[in-house]
Amino acid sequence: MSRYLGIAAAAVIACAVLSVSACSRPSRQKTWTVPVKRGDIVVELRIAGTVTPRNRIPVRPPVSGRLDEVLVQEGRRVVRGQALARLSSLERVTLLDAIPLEDHVARERWAAVYRPITIVSPIDGFVIARNAEPGQTLAVSDAPLVIADELIVQADVDETDLRHLTEGMVVQVSLDAYPDDTFAGTIEHIAYESRLINNVTVYAVRIRPRGAPATMRAGMTATVRAVAQRRRDVLTLPLDTITEVHGEKYVTVRSADGTEERRAVITGISDGRLVEIL
């Protein structure tokens, strides 16, 4: 018997409408009704992140010298051992510059003896920066090219939000530069050591993109959205239909016969627009 009463009560609640009051002026009120509905509520966690290379390698020459040619452009994919640029050592530059231009035989002979040095890629990846052009003199500390293996998204997550994230979890990522392009990503690592940023304890979280757009660049700001809580097929009401008096929450319910009654309710999660009625 109690089970059937519960079903009947649920049916009455589902068919009820809510009377909501809003004061546009102190002396006047405007009321309207909204139906009680069943639906899903999803609470999202939004985290600011930055696109960064997983492995960023500045490619430096083994010796000082003059850059003869650069063989790659920014954005080009390269493989390990591929020639990226050629450099003449200072000894080769000094020798060849001392030979008169019209003495082709001597220039060819010494150019064959002192060959240019080839700068090669240390990894498979792509060029993210081209910092020098032919004719420039480079020291061994200069990096004419920078190579990255792949781009990932790194976010600093407040310790209070860390409970909602797990390794392997799928999240949605959008770039501030292209907010309409959303793509999936997988959380591949959550740091074990915290950092303190603006007196807030945070943990670094690495996210590997899935099918990231070609427009993604290192240094871009990203927004990561993760589902923190989800409730399916629950009773929901607009959040502004709930009133709170001395810590108790109430709604005004209008029955089928037009009578109104204020009822205490217990609420669950809210997405900022809808609230779950427990």
Buried (B, 14 or more C-beta within 10 A) or exposed (E): EEEEEEEEEEEEEEEBBBBBEEEEEEEEEEEEEEEBEEEEBEBBBEBEBBBBBBEBBEBBBEBBBBBBEBBBEEEEEBEEEBEBBBBBBEEBBEBBEEBEEEEEEBBEEBBEEBEBBBBBBBBBBBBBBBBBEEEEBBEEEBBBBBBBBEBBBBBBBEEEBBEBBEEEBEBBBBBEEEEEEEBBBBBBEBBEEBEEEEEEBBBBBBBBBEEBEEEBEBEBEBBBBBBBBEBEEBBBBEEEBBBEEEEEBBBBBBEEEEEEEEEEBEBBBBBEEBBBBE
